[in-house]
Every structure is written in structure tokens, then in C-alpha cells.
């Protein structure tokens, strides 16, 4: 499982946010992850990379989204440029335009909850 490097788009240092919980679960499952967001701080022992800088990240298996669709447009090209094998659209992040673009780039589109997937061994 540890070869599924995951980029958390919309990462947050706030423990009450689902993106924070996802980072903690990824760490517990020994899945390498890179938190990327606009909030500064740490999560799961990793420094949150500044989304505005569009950090280059290599060997991305999964992008898990924690951005509302209205906030995704600005970052769509960046997300696709990471060339993930799949994008998980967590509840509330489903975006038909990005989903279609991802499929056009041969990226698997998974409308699901990362937390449920991790908890149930489906990740």
C-alpha cells in the first residue's frame, strides 16, 4: 500500500477538517502523502505545501480533493499536471468539468470518501 503516494489538495492544519483526518489516516496506514493547501502548518508530521506555488510533486498515485467545486477551477490545470493515476472526489467536491478532464487524461475518477476507503481497506 505504501507505493500509493497521495497528494491532499485542500490540506489543513485544523484537526476538525476531513483533510486533516485523511492525512492522519494515511500516516497510520504508512501511505506516503504530500499535503497541499493555502493554510500554513503541519499535518501528520508533514509541512503543508503552498497550493498557490503549485509545487512540483513526482510519482503521484492519488490526488484526494478537499476543495469545493467553486474553488477547483483555479487549480484544475495544476491538479492534472501532477499526472495522478486517480483522483478521489470526496463528498462535496464532485465536479463534472474536472471529472471529464481527468478522464480525458486517462486518470481514474473515483467519487468516494477517502476516509471510508482507508477504513475499509479499499484504498
The first five atom37 places (N, CA, C, CB, O) and aatype in JSON, in Angstrom:
{
  "aatype": [20, 20, 20, 20, 20, 20, 20, 20, 20, 20, 20, 20, 20, 20, 20, 20, 20, 20, 20, 20, 20, 20, 20, 20, 20, 20, 20, 20, 20, 20, 20, 20, 20, 20, 20, 20, 20, 20, 20, 20, 20, 20, 20, 20, 20, 20, 20, 20, 20, 20, 20, 20, 20, 20, 20, 20, 20, 20, 20, 20, 20, 20, 20, 20, 20, 20, 20, 20, 20, 20, 20, 20, 20, 20, 20, 20, 20, 20, 20, 20, 20, 20, 20, 20, 20, 20, 20, 20, 20, 20, 20, 20, 20, 20, 20, 20, 20, 20, 20, 20, 20, 20, 20, 20, 20, 20, 20, 20, 20, 20, 20, 20, 20, 20, 20, 20, 20, 20, 20, 20, 20, 20, 20],
  "atom_mask": [
    [1, 1, 1, 1, 1],
    [1, 1, 1, 1, 1],
    [1, 1, 1, 1, 1],
    [1, 1, 1, 1, 1],
    [1, 1, 1, 1, 1],
    [1, 1, 1, 1, 1],
    [1, 1, 1, 1, 1],
    [1, 1, 1, 1, 1],
    [1, 1, 1, 1, 1],
    [1, 1, 1, 1, 1],
    [1, 1, 1, 1, 1],
    [1, 1, 1, 1, 1],
    [1, 1, 1, 1, 1],
    [1, 1, 1, 1, 1],
    [1, 1, 1, 1, 1],
    [1, 1, 1, 1, 1],
    [1, 1, 1, 1, 1],
    [1, 1, 1, 1, 1],
    [1, 1, 1, 1, 1],
    [1, 1, 1, 1, 1],
    [1, 1, 1, 1, 1],
    [1, 1, 1, 1, 1],
    [1, 1, 1, 1, 1],
    [1, 1, 1, 1, 1],
    [1, 1, 1, 1, 1],
    [1, 1, 1, 1, 1],
    [1, 1, 1, 1, 1],
    [1, 1, 1, 1, 1],
    [1, 1, 1, 1, 1],
    [1, 1, 1, 1, 1],
    [1, 1, 1, 1, 1],
    [1, 1, 1, 1, 1],
    [1, 1, 1, 1, 1],
    [1, 1, 1, 1, 1],
    [1, 1, 1, 1, 1],
    [1, 1, 1, 1, 1],
    [1, 1, 1, 1, 1],
    [1, 1, 1, 1, 1],
    [1, 1, 1, 1, 1],
    [1, 1, 1, 1, 1],
    [1, 1, 1, 1, 1],
    [1, 1, 1, 1, 1],
    [1, 1, 1, 1, 1],
    [1, 1, 1, 1, 1],
    [1, 1, 1, 1, 1],
    [1, 1, 1, 1, 1],
    [1, 1, 1, 1, 1],
    [1, 1, 1, 1, 1],
    [1, 1, 1, 1, 1],
    [1, 1, 1, 1, 1],
    [1, 1, 1, 1, 1],
    [1, 1, 1, 1, 1],
    [1, 1, 1, 1, 1],
    [1, 1, 1, 1, 1],
    [1, 1, 1, 1, 1],
    [1, 1, 1, 1, 1],
    [1, 1, 1, 1, 1],
    [1, 1, 1, 1, 1],
    [1, 1, 1, 1, 1],
    [1, 1, 1, 1, 1],
    [1, 1, 1, 1, 1],
    [1, 1, 1, 1, 1],
    [1, 1, 1, 1, 1],
    [1, 1, 1, 1, 1],
    [1, 1, 1, 1, 1],
    [1, 1, 1, 1, 1],
    [1, 1, 1, 1, 1],
    [1, 1, 1, 1, 1],
    [1, 1, 1, 1, 1],
    [1, 1, 1, 1, 1],
    [1, 1, 1, 1, 1],
    [1, 1, 1, 1, 1],
    [1, 1, 1, 1, 1],
    [1, 1, 1, 1, 1],
    [1, 1, 1, 1, 1],
    [1, 1, 1, 1, 1],
    [1, 1, 1, 1, 1],
    [1, 1, 1, 1, 1],
    [1, 1, 1, 1, 1],
    [1, 1, 1, 1, 1],
    [1, 1, 1, 1, 1],
    [1, 1, 1, 1, 1],
    [1, 1, 1, 1, 1],
    [1, 1, 1, 1, 1],
    [1, 1, 1, 1, 1],
    [1, 1, 1, 1, 1],
    [1, 1, 1, 1, 1],
    [1, 1, 1, 1, 1],
    [1, 1, 1, 1, 1],
    [1, 1, 1, 1, 1],
    [1, 1, 1, 1, 1],
    [1, 1, 1, 1, 1],
    [1, 1, 1, 1, 1],
    [1, 1, 1, 1, 1],
    [1, 1, 1, 1, 1],
    [1, 1, 1, 1, 1],
    [1, 1, 1, 1, 1],
    [1, 1, 1, 1, 1],
    [1, 1, 1, 1, 1],
    [1, 1, 1, 1, 1],
    [1, 1, 1, 1, 1],
    [1, 1, 1, 1, 1],
    [1, 1, 1, 1, 1],
    [1, 1, 1, 1, 1],
    [1, 1, 1, 1, 1],
    [1, 1, 1, 1, 1],
    [1, 1, 1, 1, 1],
    [1, 1, 1, 1, 1],
    [1, 1, 1, 1, 1],
    [1, 1, 1, 1, 1],
    [1, 1, 1, 1, 1],
    [1, 1, 1, 1, 1],
    [1, 1, 1, 1, 1],
    [1, 1, 1, 1, 1],
    [1, 1, 1, 1, 1],
    [1, 1, 1, 1, 1],
    [1, 1, 1, 1, 1],
    [1, 1, 1, 1, 1],
    [1, 1, 1, 1, 1],
    [1, 1, 1, 1, 1],
    [1, 1, 1, 1, 1],
    [1, 1, 1, 1, 1],
    [1, 1, 1, 1, 1]
  ],
  "atom_positions": [
    [[0.82, -1.2, 0.0], [0.0, 0.0, 0.0], [0.87, 1.25, 0.0], [-0.94, 0.0, 1.2], [0.42, 2.3, -0.48]],
    [[2.07, 1.18, 0.52], [2.87, 2.38, 0.69], [3.41, 2.95, -0.62], [4.01, 2.09, 1.6], [4.15, 3.94, -0.59]],
    [[3.08, 2.38, -1.75], [3.53, 2.92, -3.03], [2.47, 3.84, -3.64], [3.87, 1.79, -3.99], [2.62, 4.26, -4.79]],
    [[1.44, 4.13, -2.92], [0.36, 4.96, -3.43], [0.48, 6.39, -2.94], [-1.0, 4.37, -3.03], [-0.4, 6.89, -2.24]],
    [[1.58, 7.04, -3.31], [1.79, 8.43, -2.85], [0.56, 9.26, -3.18], [3.06, 9.05, -3.51], [0.08, 9.29, -4.31]],
    [[0.08, 9.92, -2.15], [-1.16, 10.68, -2.25], [-0.91, 12.16, -2.0], [-2.2, 10.15, -1.26], [-0.2, 12.54, -1.07]],
    [[-1.49, 12.99, -2.85], [-1.45, 14.43, -2.66], [-2.82, 14.85, -2.15], [-1.06, 15.19, -3.99], [-3.84, 14.59, -2.78]],
    [[-2.82, 15.5, -1.0], [-4.06, 16.0, -0.41], [-4.21, 17.46, -0.83], [-4.06, 15.85, 1.17], [-3.49, 18.33, -0.34]],
    [[-5.14, 17.72, -1.73], [-5.4, 19.08, -2.19], [-6.49, 19.67, -1.31], [-5.81, 19.11, -3.71], [-7.62, 19.18, -1.27]],
    [[-6.14, 20.74, -0.59], [-7.06, 21.33, 0.37], [-6.69, 20.93, 1.79], [-8.5, 20.92, 0.06], [-7.52, 20.97, 2.7]],
    [[-5.42, 20.54, 1.96], [-4.93, 20.14, 3.28], [-5.09, 21.27, 4.28], [-3.46, 19.7, 3.21], [-5.05, 22.45, 3.93]],
    [[-5.28, 20.89, 5.54], [-5.5, 21.88, 6.6], [-4.85, 21.42, 7.9], [-7.0, 22.13, 6.81], [-4.84, 20.23, 8.2]],
    [[-4.3, 22.36, 8.66], [-3.75, 22.01, 9.98], [-4.84, 21.95, 11.06], [-2.68, 23.03, 10.38], [-4.54, 21.71, 12.23]],
    [[-6.09, 22.15, 10.68], [-7.21, 22.17, 11.61], [-7.72, 20.74, 11.84], [-8.35, 23.07, 11.06], [-8.24, 20.12, 10.91]],
    [[-7.58, 20.21, 13.06], [-7.99, 18.83, 13.34], [-9.47, 18.52, 13.11], [-7.66, 18.53, 14.75], [-9.84, 17.36, 13.02]],
    [[-10.31, 19.55, 13.0], [-11.73, 19.31, 12.77], [-12.06, 19.14, 11.28], [-12.55, 20.44, 13.35], [-13.21, 18.87, 10.94]],
    [[-11.08, 19.31, 10.39], [-11.3, 19.2, 8.95], [-11.05, 17.76, 8.47], [-10.38, 20.18, 8.18], [-10.16, 17.08, 8.97]],
    [[-11.85, 17.32, 7.52], [-11.7, 15.96, 6.99], [-10.34, 15.75, 6.33], [-12.8, 15.66, 5.98], [-9.78, 14.66, 6.41]],
    [[-9.8, 16.79, 5.7], [-8.48, 16.66, 5.07], [-7.42, 16.35, 6.12], [-8.12, 17.96, 4.31], [-6.48, 15.61, 5.85]],
    [[-7.56, 16.91, 7.3], [-6.63, 16.64, 8.4], [-6.75, 15.18, 8.83], [-6.92, 17.58, 9.6], [-5.74, 14.49, 9.0]],
    [[-7.98, 14.71, 8.99], [-8.22, 13.32, 9.38], [-7.67, 12.37, 8.32], [-9.74, 13.06, 9.6], [-7.09, 11.34, 8.65]],
    [[-7.84, 12.71, 7.06], [-7.31, 11.87, 5.98], [-5.79, 11.77, 6.08], [-7.71, 12.44, 4.59], [-5.23, 10.68, 5.93]],
    [[-5.13, 12.88, 6.34], [-3.66, 12.86, 6.48], [-3.25, 11.95, 7.63], [-3.11, 14.28, 6.7], [-2.31, 11.16, 7.5]],
    [[-3.94, 12.05, 8.75], [-3.63, 11.2, 9.9], [-3.81, 9.72, 9.55], [-4.52, 11.57, 11.11], [-2.98, 8.88, 9.91]],
    [[-4.89, 9.41, 8.83], [-5.15, 8.01, 8.45], [-4.1, 7.5, 7.46], [-6.56, 7.88, 7.85], [-3.66, 6.36, 7.56]],
    [[-3.72, 8.35, 6.51], [-2.69, 7.95, 5.56], [-1.39, 7.65, 6.3], [-2.46, 9.06, 4.5], [-0.7, 6.67, 6.0]],
    [[-1.06, 8.49, 7.28], [0.16, 8.27, 8.06], [0.07, 6.94, 8.82], [0.38, 9.43, 9.05], [1.02, 6.16, 8.82]],
    [[-1.07, 6.69, 9.46], [-1.26, 5.45, 10.21], [-1.13, 4.22, 9.32], [-2.63, 5.45, 10.89], [-0.66, 3.17, 9.76]],
    [[-1.56, 4.35, 8.06], [-1.52, 3.23, 7.1], [-0.2, 3.18, 6.34], [-2.69, 3.34, 6.11], [-0.03, 2.37, 5.44]],
    [[0.74, 4.05, 6.7], [2.06, 4.12, 6.06], [1.98, 4.43, 4.57], [2.81, 2.82, 6.26], [2.8, 3.95, 3.78]],
    [[0.99, 5.23, 4.19], [0.86, 5.69, 2.8], [1.55, 7.04, 2.72], [-0.65, 5.78, 2.35], [1.16, 7.97, 3.43]],
    [[2.57, 7.18, 1.87], [3.22, 8.48, 1.76], [2.24, 9.53, 1.21], [4.46, 8.39, 0.86], [1.47, 9.25, 0.3]],
    [[2.3, 10.73, 1.79], [1.38, 11.77, 1.33], [2.07, 13.12, 1.36], [0.11, 11.8, 2.19], [3.03, 13.34, 2.1]],
    [[1.54, 14.02, 0.53], [2.02, 15.38, 0.47], [0.81, 16.28, 0.66], [2.77, 15.69, -0.9], [-0.07, 16.33, -0.2]],
    [[0.74, 16.99, 1.78], [-0.38, 17.91, 1.98], [-0.14, 19.22, 1.24], [-0.61, 18.18, 3.48], [0.93, 19.82, 1.34]],
    [[-1.14, 19.65, 0.49], [-1.04, 20.89, -0.28], [-2.29, 21.72, 0.0], [-0.88, 20.61, -1.83], [-3.41, 21.22, -0.14]],
    [[-2.1, 22.96, 0.39], [-3.25, 23.81, 0.7], [-2.83, 25.25, 0.81], [-3.93, 23.36, 1.98], [-1.68, 25.6, 0.57]],
    [[-3.79, 26.09, 1.19], [-3.47, 27.51, 1.35], [-3.24, 27.88, 2.81], [-4.59, 28.37, 0.77], [-2.79, 28.99, 3.11]],
    [[-3.54, 26.97, 3.71], [-3.3, 27.21, 5.14], [-1.9, 26.71, 5.49], [-4.37, 26.49, 6.02], [-1.5, 25.62, 5.09]],
    [[-1.17, 27.51, 6.23], [0.16, 27.11, 6.66], [0.06, 26.19, 7.87], [1.03, 28.35, 7.0], [-0.9, 26.25, 8.64]],
    [[1.06, 25.35, 8.0], [1.11, 24.48, 9.17], [1.58, 23.09, 8.82], [-0.24, 24.41, 9.82], [2.17, 22.85, 7.76]],
    [[1.32, 22.19, 9.73], [1.71, 20.8, 9.57], [0.5, 19.91, 9.78], [2.84, 20.42, 10.54], [-0.46, 20.26, 10.47]],
    [[0.58, 18.75, 9.17], [-0.43, 17.73, 9.39], [0.25, 16.37, 9.23], [-1.64, 17.89, 8.4], [0.96, 16.13, 8.25]],
    [[0.04, 15.51, 10.18], [0.64, 14.18, 10.12], [2.15, 14.21, 10.05], [0.11, 13.44, 8.93], [2.77, 13.31, 9.47]],
    [[2.76, 15.24, 10.63], [4.21, 15.35, 10.61], [4.78, 15.91, 9.31], [4.81, 14.03, 10.86], [6.0, 15.99, 9.15]],
    [[3.93, 16.3, 8.39], [4.35, 16.85, 7.1], [3.97, 18.33, 7.01], [3.73, 16.06, 5.92], [2.88, 18.72, 7.45]],
    [[4.86, 19.14, 6.46], [4.57, 20.56, 6.25], [3.61, 20.72, 5.07], [5.87, 21.36, 6.0], [3.8, 20.1, 4.02]],
    [[2.6, 21.53, 5.25], [1.64, 21.78, 4.16], [2.32, 22.65, 3.12], [0.33, 22.45, 4.69], [2.77, 23.76, 3.41]],
    [[2.37, 22.14, 1.88], [2.94, 22.87, 0.76], [1.93, 23.93, 0.31], [3.31, 21.9, -0.42], [0.72, 23.7, 0.36]],
    [[2.41, 25.07, -0.13], [1.55, 26.18, -0.54], [0.96, 25.92, -1.92], [2.34, 27.5, -0.54], [1.68, 25.9, -2.92]],
    [[-0.34, 25.73, -1.97], [-1.03, 25.46, -3.23], [-0.81, 26.58, -4.25], [-2.53, 25.28, -2.98], [-0.74, 26.32, -5.45]],
    [[-0.71, 27.82, -3.76], [-0.53, 28.96, -4.67], [0.78, 28.88, -5.45], [-0.57, 30.26, -3.89], [0.91, 29.48, -6.52]],
    [[1.75, 28.14, -4.91], [3.04, 27.96, -5.59], [3.03, 26.78, -6.55], [4.15, 27.78, -4.57], [4.0, 26.55, -7.28]],
    [[1.94, 26.03, -6.55], [1.79, 24.86, -7.42], [3.05, 23.99, -7.38], [1.5, 25.3, -8.87], [3.73, 23.81, -8.39]],
    [[3.35, 23.45, -6.2], [4.59, 22.68, -6.05], [4.65, 21.47, -6.96], [4.75, 22.24, -4.62], [3.67, 20.76, -7.15]],
    [[5.82, 21.25, -7.53], [6.05, 20.07, -8.36], [6.15, 18.86, -7.44], [7.34, 20.21, -9.26], [6.9, 18.88, -6.46]],
    [[5.41, 17.82, -7.76], [5.42, 16.6, -6.96], [5.52, 15.43, -7.93], [4.14, 16.49, -6.04], [4.71, 15.3, -8.85]],
    [[6.5, 14.58, -7.71], [6.75, 13.45, -8.6], [6.05, 12.18, -8.11], [8.25, 13.19, -8.73], [5.74, 12.04, -6.93]],
    [[5.82, 11.26, -9.04], [5.33, 9.92, -8.73], [4.04, 9.92, -7.91], [6.38, 9.15, -7.98], [3.93, 9.22, -6.9]],
    [[3.08, 10.71, -8.35], [1.79, 10.8, -7.65], [0.88, 9.66, -8.11], [1.12, 12.17, -7.91], [0.62, 9.5, -9.3]],
    [[0.42, 8.89, -7.17], [-0.55, 7.84, -7.48], [-1.97, 8.39, -7.39], [-0.37, 6.64, -6.54], [-2.8, 8.17, -8.28]],
    [[-2.25, 9.1, -6.28], [-3.61, 9.55, -6.0], [-3.62, 11.02, -5.6], [-4.23, 8.69, -4.89], [-2.76, 11.49, -4.86]],
    [[-4.61, 11.72, -6.11], [-4.94, 13.05, -5.59], [-6.28, 12.88, -4.9], [-4.99, 14.17, -6.74], [-7.23, 12.38, -5.49]],
    [[-6.36, 13.3, -3.65], [-7.63, 13.31, -2.94], [-8.03, 14.76, -2.72], [-7.55, 12.52, -1.59], [-7.27, 15.54, -2.13]],
    [[-9.21, 15.1, -3.18], [-9.65, 16.5, -3.19], [-10.48, 16.87, -1.97], [-10.45, 16.78, -4.44], [-11.42, 16.16, -1.59]],
    [[-10.12, 17.98, -1.37], [-10.88, 18.58, -0.29], [-11.11, 20.06, -0.6], [-10.15, 18.4, 1.07], [-11.0, 20.91, 0.29]],
    [[-11.42, 20.36, -1.86], [-11.75, 21.71, -2.31], [-13.15, 21.68, -2.92], [-10.7, 22.25, -3.35], [-13.46, 20.79, -3.7]],
    [[-13.97, 22.64, -2.55], [-15.31, 22.74, -3.15], [-15.16, 23.0, -4.65], [-16.15, 23.87, -2.48], [-14.19, 23.64, -5.08]],
    [[-16.11, 22.51, -5.46], [-16.02, 22.71, -6.91], [-15.77, 24.16, -7.32], [-17.28, 22.23, -7.55], [-15.03, 24.41, -8.27]],
    [[-16.38, 25.13, -6.62], [-16.2, 26.54, -6.99], [-14.75, 26.99, -6.81], [-17.12, 27.43, -6.16], [-14.33, 27.99, -7.41]],
    [[-13.99, 26.27, -5.98], [-12.59, 26.62, -5.75], [-11.6, 25.79, -6.57], [-12.27, 26.47, -4.28], [-10.39, 25.99, -6.5]],
    [[-12.12, 24.85, -7.35], [-11.24, 23.95, -8.11], [-10.78, 24.54, -9.44], [-11.95, 22.66, -8.37], [-9.69, 24.2, -9.92]],
    [[-11.57, 25.39, -10.03], [-11.28, 25.91, -11.38], [-9.85, 26.47, -11.46], [-12.29, 26.99, -11.76], [-9.11, 26.19, -12.41]],
    [[-9.49, 27.27, -10.48], [-8.17, 27.91, -10.46], [-7.02, 26.89, -10.43], [-8.07, 28.84, -9.26], [-5.92, 27.17, -10.89]],
    [[-7.28, 25.71, -9.89], [-6.23, 24.72, -9.68], [-6.35, 23.51, -10.6], [-6.26, 24.26, -8.26], [-5.55, 22.58, -10.5]],
    [[-7.33, 23.52, -11.48], [-7.59, 22.35, -12.33], [-6.36, 21.93, -13.14], [-8.74, 22.64, -13.28], [-5.99, 20.75, -13.15]],
    [[-5.73, 22.88, -13.82], [-4.54, 22.54, -14.63], [-3.43, 21.98, -13.75], [-4.04, 23.77, -15.4], [-2.74, 21.04, -14.14]],
    [[-3.25, 22.56, -12.59], [-2.22, 22.08, -11.67], [-2.5, 20.63, -11.24], [-2.13, 22.99, -10.43], [-1.61, 19.78, -11.26]],
    [[-3.74, 20.37, -10.86], [-4.12, 19.02, -10.43], [-3.82, 18.01, -11.55], [-5.61, 18.96, -10.04], [-3.25, 16.95, -11.29]],
    [[-4.21, 18.34, -12.76], [-3.97, 17.43, -13.89], [-2.47, 17.3, -14.19], [-4.71, 17.93, -15.15], [-2.02, 16.25, -14.63]],
    [[-1.71, 18.37, -13.94], [-0.27, 18.34, -14.24], [0.49, 17.39, -13.31], [0.31, 19.75, -14.11], [1.61, 16.98, -13.62]],
    [[-0.11, 17.03, -12.19], [0.51, 16.08, -11.28], [0.5, 14.65, -11.85], [-0.2, 16.1, -9.91], [1.2, 13.77, -11.36]],
    [[-0.3, 14.45, -12.88], [-0.42, 13.17, -13.58], [-0.68, 11.99, -12.62], [0.85, 12.89, -14.39], [0.02, 10.98, -12.65]],
    [[-1.71, 12.15, -11.77], [-2.03, 11.04, -10.88], [-2.68, 9.9, -11.64], [-2.94, 11.5, -9.75], [-3.2, 10.09, -12.74]],
    [[-2.66, 8.73, -11.06], [-3.38, 7.6, -11.66], [-4.87, 7.71, -11.37], [-2.84, 6.27, -11.13], [-5.7, 7.23, -12.14]],
    [[-5.2, 8.36, -10.23], [-6.62, 8.54, -9.89], [-6.8, 9.82, -9.09], [-7.15, 7.33, -9.1], [-5.88, 10.32, -8.43]],
    [[-8.03, 10.34, -9.17], [-8.45, 11.47, -8.35], [-9.67, 11.02, -7.56], [-8.76, 12.75, -9.22], [-10.66, 10.56, -8.12]],
    [[-9.57, 11.15, -6.25], [-10.72, 10.85, -5.4], [-11.46, 12.15, -5.14], [-10.28, 10.16, -4.05], [-10.92, 13.1, -4.59]],
    [[-12.72, 12.17, -5.56], [-13.59, 13.32, -5.33], [-14.39, 13.01, -4.07], [-14.54, 13.6, -6.57], [-15.4, 12.31, -4.11]],
    [[-13.93, 13.55, -2.94], [-14.61, 13.34, -1.68], [-15.98, 14.01, -1.71], [-13.76, 13.88, -0.49], [-16.21, 14.91, -2.52]],
    [[-16.91, 13.57, -0.83], [-18.25, 14.17, -0.83], [-18.19, 15.7, -0.78], [-19.05, 13.65, 0.35], [-17.5, 16.29, 0.05]],
    [[-18.93, 16.32, -1.68], [-18.97, 17.77, -1.77], [-17.95, 18.36, -2.72], [-18.76, 18.35, -0.42], [-17.94, 19.57, -2.95]],
    [[-17.07, 17.51, -3.28], [-16.06, 18.02, -4.21], [-16.32, 17.58, -5.65], [-14.68, 17.54, -3.77], [-15.55, 17.92, -6.55]],
    [[-17.4, 16.84, -5.87], [-17.69, 16.34, -7.21], [-17.84, 17.51, -8.18], [-18.98, 15.48, -7.2], [-18.56, 18.47, -7.92]],
    [[-17.14, 17.41, -9.31], [-17.08, 18.49, -10.28], [-17.07, 17.87, -11.67], [-15.83, 19.41, -10.05], [-16.03, 17.38, -12.12]],
    [[-18.21, 17.89, -12.38], [-18.29, 17.24, -13.69], [-17.22, 17.71, -14.67], [-19.64, 17.48, -14.28], [-16.7, 16.9, -15.45]],
    [[-16.88, 18.99, -14.66], [-15.87, 19.51, -15.59], [-14.5, 18.9, -15.32], [-15.8, 21.05, -15.5], [-13.83, 18.43, -16.24]],
    [[-14.07, 18.9, -14.06], [-12.77, 18.32, -13.72], [-12.79, 16.81, -13.92], [-12.4, 18.66, -12.27], [-11.8, 16.22, -14.35]],
    [[-13.9, 16.19, -13.61], [-14.01, 14.73, -13.8], [-13.83, 14.37, -15.28], [-15.38, 14.22, -13.29], [-13.12, 13.42, -15.62]],
    [[-14.47, 15.12, -16.13], [-14.36, 14.88, -17.57], [-12.93, 15.11, -18.06], [-15.34, 15.79, -18.35], [-12.4, 14.32, -18.83]],
    [[-12.32, 16.2, -17.61], [-10.93, 16.48, -17.99], [-10.0, 15.38, -17.5], [-10.49, 17.84, -17.42], [-9.09, 14.96, -18.23]],
    [[-10.21, 14.91, -16.3], [-9.38, 13.83, -15.75], [-9.5, 12.58, -16.62], [-9.77, 13.52, -14.29], [-8.49, 11.96, -16.97]],
    [[-10.71, 12.22, -16.95], [-10.91, 11.03, -17.8], [-10.23, 11.21, -19.15], [-12.42, 10.75, -18.0], [-9.66, 10.26, -19.69]],
    [[-10.29, 12.41, -19.7], [-9.64, 12.69, -20.99], [-8.13, 12.54, -20.89], [-9.99, 14.11, -21.47], [-7.46, 12.31, -21.9]],
    [[-7.58, 12.66, -19.68], [-6.14, 12.48, -19.44], [-5.83, 11.08, -18.92], [-5.64, 13.54, -18.45], [-4.75, 10.83, -18.37]],
    [[-6.8, 10.16, -19.09], [-6.64, 8.76, -18.64], [-6.38, 8.64, -17.15], [-5.51, 8.11, -19.39], [-5.61, 7.78, -16.71]],
    [[-7.03, 9.5, -16.38], [-6.95, 9.46, -14.92], [-8.26, 8.86, -14.41], [-6.7, 10.9, -14.32], [-9.34, 9.3, -14.8]],
    [[-8.16, 7.87, -13.55], [-9.35, 7.27, -12.96], [-10.05, 8.29, -12.07], [-9.0, 6.0, -12.16], [-9.4, 9.0, -11.3]],
    [[-11.35, 8.36, -12.19], [-12.18, 9.26, -11.4], [-12.93, 8.42, -10.37], [-13.16, 10.09, -12.3], [-13.66, 7.5, -10.73]],
    [[-12.74, 8.75, -9.11], [-13.36, 7.97, -8.03], [-14.18, 8.91, -7.15], [-12.28, 7.22, -7.19], [-13.62, 9.6, -6.3]],
    [[-15.51, 8.94, -7.34], [-16.34, 9.73, -6.44], [-16.59, 8.9, -5.18], [-17.7, 10.15, -7.13], [-17.47, 8.04, -5.16]],
    [[-15.83, 9.17, -4.14], [-15.9, 8.37, -2.92], [-15.3, 9.17, -1.77], [-15.18, 7.0, -3.09], [-14.82, 10.28, -1.95]],
    [[-15.34, 8.57, -0.61], [-14.76, 9.2, 0.58], [-13.45, 8.51, 0.93], [-15.75, 9.13, 1.78], [-13.42, 7.31, 1.2]],
    [[-12.37, 9.26, 0.91], [-11.06, 8.7, 1.23], [-11.05, 8.05, 2.61], [-9.98, 9.78, 1.16], [-10.43, 7.01, 2.82]],
    [[-11.75, 8.67, 3.56], [-11.78, 8.14, 4.92], [-12.42, 6.75, 4.96], [-12.53, 9.1, 5.86], [-11.93, 5.85, 5.64]],
    [[-13.52, 6.58, 4.25], [-14.19, 5.28, 4.19], [-13.3, 4.28, 3.45], [-15.58, 5.4, 3.48], [-13.16, 3.13, 3.88]],
    [[-12.69, 4.72, 2.35], [-11.81, 3.82, 1.59], [-10.65, 3.33, 2.46], [-11.27, 4.53, 0.34], [-10.31, 2.15, 2.44]],
    [[-10.05, 4.24, 3.21], [-8.93, 3.87, 4.09], [-9.39, 2.95, 5.22], [-8.27, 5.12, 4.68], [-8.71, 1.99, 5.55]],
    [[-10.55, 3.24, 5.79], [-11.06, 2.45, 6.91], [-11.46, 1.05, 6.51], [-12.24, 3.15, 7.53], [-11.37, 0.11, 7.3]],
    [[-11.89, 0.91, 5.27], [-12.42, -0.39, 4.82], [-11.43, -1.18, 3.96], [-13.69, -0.18, 4.05], [-11.8, -2.22, 3.42]],
    [[-10.2, -0.7, 3.83], [-9.21, -1.43, 3.05], [-9.38, -1.31, 1.55], [-9.25, -2.85, 3.42], [-8.82, -2.12, 0.81]],
    [[-10.14, -0.34, 1.08], [-10.39, -0.16, -0.36], [-9.46, 0.86, -0.99], [-11.83, 0.26, -0.6], [-9.58, 1.16, -2.18]],
    [[-8.54, 1.4, -0.22], [-7.68, 2.46, -0.73], [-6.62, 1.89, -1.65], [-7.03, 3.22, 0.43], [-5.8, 2.64, -2.18]]
  ]
}
